Amino acid sequence: MKLINEYKANPKKLILPVLVAALLVLLGLSPNFTKPYATIMLGTIMMYIILSLSWNMFSGATGYVSLATAAFFGVGVYVSAFFGSSLSLPLLMLMGGIFSFVIAFLVGAVTLRLRGVYFTIFTLGIVKLLEQLMLYLEITFNKTRGRFVVSYTFTEVFYWLFILMILVILLSVFIKRTRFGLALKCIAEGEDAAMHIGIGSTMVKILAFAISSFAMGAAGAAMATRWTYIDPYIAFSTNLSFLPVLMVIFGGGRHVFGPLIGAVVFAYIQELLITDFPYVYMLAFGVIMIVSIIFMPNGIVGVIENIVGRIKKAKGGRKNADP
Amino acid sequence: MKKKSVLALILAVLAVFMLLSACAKSETGAPQDGQTPDAGESKIDPNKETIVFGGSRSISGVYAFFEQSAYGPIYKMWVDEVNADGGLYVEEYGKKMPIELKVYDDTSDLSTMTRMLEKAIVEDNVDFILPPVSTAFLYAAAPIANKYGKVLMGAEGGSATLKESIAQYPYFFSSLNFSDTQVPALVDILKEEDIKSAYIVFIEDLHGTEYSGAAIPALANAGIDVKGVKSVPADIQDMTSIINDAISTGADAFLCMTYPDQGYLALNQSISMNYNPKIWFMGSGGGFSSIVDIFGNDVVEGIMSWGAWNTKSSEACKDYFDRFYARYKDDPNVSYDYWGLVHYYAGLQCVQEAIEKTGTLDNAKVRDYLANNHFTTVLGDTWFENNMIAPECFMGNVGQWQNGIFEVIDRSSKATSDPIVPKPEWPAA
C-alpha cells in the first residue's frame, strides 16, 4: 500500500520498472511472434549476456582478469553430455552450475593468492588443463574423442536461458549493493588496504569467482543441447574465454548493463557480418574492435554517460547564463 | 523503494516466464528430436525458379583450408556444371531448375555452424543442405538435418567408430571410406611385403584415435610387432624426439596417422634426420597433390597414404579429373585430393540423381531413394549400405606415390600398381 501511494504521489517513478518489465515481457514472448531463427539468435545472445555478466561479476568487480570462462562453460557442456539422457534441461543446468561452482571454488582456493598477469595466465591454463584432461579420458576410456548430446528444441533452451539471464542480472545488481559487493570493490581499488580494514580478501575473491562460474556452467549445459555433438576442443574453446572479455570492454564494465549492451551489440554485429559479408567478416570485425577500443575506452555505456553528462552540463550552463 | 519495486517486477516477470517455459511447445512444425519427419507432400510453389542448396561452411578460421581446397571447389564445380545444363529436372515442377547457393561462414566455430545451419533451414528455407567441415561439425549437423528432415550428404569427415550413433539419424549419409576398410587394406600390404615391425604416431583427435585404435590390434593379429605408439597434439611444432625414438626402435614401418600439418612436419624432419624406414606412411594429406608441390616428386616417391584413386582407376575418374584440373589449374589454393575428391563428387551425383529420379524436392522421398537405390557416379555403380557408401564402390583404400602418380596399391582388382617396398632413399640434398 505504501508503495502504491508512493507511485500515486510520483507517477514518474513507475517509468523505469514498467520499461524494464515491458522489455522483458517482449523478450519472453518473442518466440511466439518472431521467426524461429530470431529465437535461435536471441538464445545465443542471451548466452553471451550470461557469460559477460558473470565474467564482470568477478573480474569487473575485483580487477582480476580471469580467462577461465571456457573452463566452467565446458564443465557444463560435459555435464549435459554425460547426464543428458537421464536429467531434464533445468536439472542439467543446475548440475552444470554446481559442478562449475565446486571446481571454481577449489581452483580459486589454490590460485586466488596469485595476482595480476600470473592469475590471468593461470586461468587460461585451467582451460587447457581441463581440455587435455577430457581428451585423455575420452581417448583412453571411450576410445573416441567426441560424444553426442541429447537435444532440446530451441524454444525450450531459449526460455531456460532467459530465466538464467534474469537471475544473473538480478544477482549482478544485488551483489553490487551488498557489503560483499563493496568488499569486491575495495579489493579492486587496493587489496592490501582492503585487508588492513578487515576484509578477508582471499575468501571474498574465491566466493565471487565460484558464484560467477555457476552461471557459466549452467549456460554451458544449456547450449550443449543445441550443439548436439561435442568434443574437448569444442567444449573448452578459448573463444568463450576471450569473447565475454571483449563484450565487456565493448559495452563498458563499470555499469551492470554495460556487459549486457556489449553482448547484444557485439553479437548483432557479428551476426550481420557473418551473414552479409562472410568473406570480409574477420577483417571488418577486427577494424570495428580496434576503432571501438580507441574511441570508446569505457565502452558503449561510457559513450552514453559522456553524452548525457554533456547535455546536463550544457543545460546547467544555460541556466547559469540566464540573467 | 524504487529499486525494490524494479526487482519485484522483474521477479514477477521471471515467475511468469517460468510458467511459460514449462508449457513451451516445440518450434513451428519442426519434428521433435530423434523422430523422423513425416514424408508428407512437399508444397509446390509454381513461381519457384531455383533449387536452393545452402548451409554453413568454414570460410574463415582454422578449417577454411577445407572450404578452399577440399569440398568447396567440388560443390561449386558441380553446381556450375548442373546449371550449365539448365539445372536439374524436377518433375513436380515440370521444368529444369538451376541450383542457387546460400552458404554462410561458420568461422570454424561449432556453435556458429549449428546456428547458421538452422538459419539456412528455418529462415532461408533452403531445399537441400550442404555438409559442414570436419567430423565433429558433421556429427553436430546430423541431428539438425534429421530434425528438419533434410538430406545431409557428408563430405570432409566421418568415422567408422560412430556408425552406431549415426544410425539414429537416417537423413545423414556418408560418402567417404574410413578405418574399417582402410586399416585392413594397409595391414594386408604390410604383411605381404614381409614387414616385421611398425612404429605408430597418431593425432590426438577422433581421426587419429580411431585409426591407431584399429591399427594396433590389426597389426598384432598379423604378427607385426608394434614397437612404439606416440600421440601428438594438433599444434605440435617439433617431432624430432619422436623420430629419434622411432629410429631407436628400428621399426620397418613408420605409420604417421595424422593430418597434413603434422604429417608434413614429420616428413620434413625425417628427411633432415635421414630416417628412411622401408615404409613411410602418412595419414590424411599424404594423398594430396600439395605434398608434391611442397616436397617434390623425388622426396614423396614411395610415400603411402589413405585413399585412393587416380586417373587410371576408370574413364569416369579420368574425365572428372580432367574437368576439375581444367577449372582449377590456375588456382594455387586448390589441391587434388586422391582420397576424397571422387567420393565428395559422387555424393553430389547421388543427390542429383535422386532428385531427378523422384522428381521432387521433398527430402523425405529423396532420402528414401538414396537409401535404397544404385547410382551411376564417378565411382561407377554406387550405393549406400546403412547410409554409408558401400565398400565395393571404393576405388581403393591405400595409395603410394610412384613417379608423380598416387597409385592404388590395395591387394585388390582395383589396384593400379604394385607397392614399392622398401621405399627409395631420400634424394641427396
Interface residues (C-beta under 8 A of the other chain):
Chain A: K2 L3 E6 Y7 K13 L16 P17 V18 V20 A21 L24 V25 G28 P31 K35 P36 Y37 T39 I40 M41 T44 L135 I139 K143 T144 R145 G146 F148 V150 S151 Y152 T153 F154 T155 E156 F158 Y159 W160 F162 I163 I166 L167 I169 L170 V173 R177 M223 R226 W227 T228 Y229 I230 D231 Y233 I234 S237 N239 I274 T275 P278 Y279 Y281 M282
Chain B: M1 K2 K3 S5 V6 L7 L9 I10 L11 A12 V13 L14 V16 F17 M18 L20 S21 A24 K25 S26 E27 T28 A30 Q32 D33 G34 I59 S60 V103 Y104 D105 D106 T107 D109 L110 S111 T112 T114 R115 M116 E118 K119 V122 E123 T135 A136 Y139 A140 A142 P143 I144 K147 S159 T161 L162 S165 E204 D205 L206 T209 E210 G213 S231
